[in-house]
Amino acid sequence: MPSAEIAVSGGTVEGRARVVLDLAQADLEPGDVLVTTHTDPSWSPLFVAITGLVTEVGGLMTHGAVVAREYGLPAVVGVEGATRLIRDGQRIRVNGTDGYVEVVNG
């Protein structure tokens, strides 16, 4: 089955992956890359600290994609299994121009 990753906000960034499944448990530091299932307006305050976004679901007009573009953050959405495959704390590269995410070290 073809991959469904969608490049939604251009640019490339490397940073520490922070896998967040519950907004109440978010512990982000400036420069982190947020990896989550999806975002909604309640997640907006987190965008001021992050440098990139990866979500498992989404499209060009979903919340995370729109806010990432507003903040100029590289973002890729539709990354199936991202919260399972990317471990919290790993260094990852998000290419929001070409639409892929890779683990830099692990």
C-alpha positions, 0 to 999 in steps of 0.5 A: 500500500502506498505511503500517505505522508503529506508535506503540509508546511515546507522546510527541513528541521532536525530536533528531539522527537517528543511523542505526545499522546495526551495534551495534559502530559506534554513536556516540550522544550524549545526546539523539540519536534512534536509527534502526535496522532493529531492536533486541535485548537487546544494544542495551539499553545504548544506550537510556540516551542516546537520547531516541527510537527509530525502527525498520524492523521491530517491533510492540507487544511487540518488544524496542525497543518494550518498552524504549522504554516502560520508559524513557519514550521516544517510539518508532515501529516498522515505518517501512519504509526508515527507515535509507535515508530518514533520513540520519544527523545530520538533525533529526527529530521522532518522534511516538510517540503518533500513530505518525509520523516527520518530518524537521525539517531536512535 
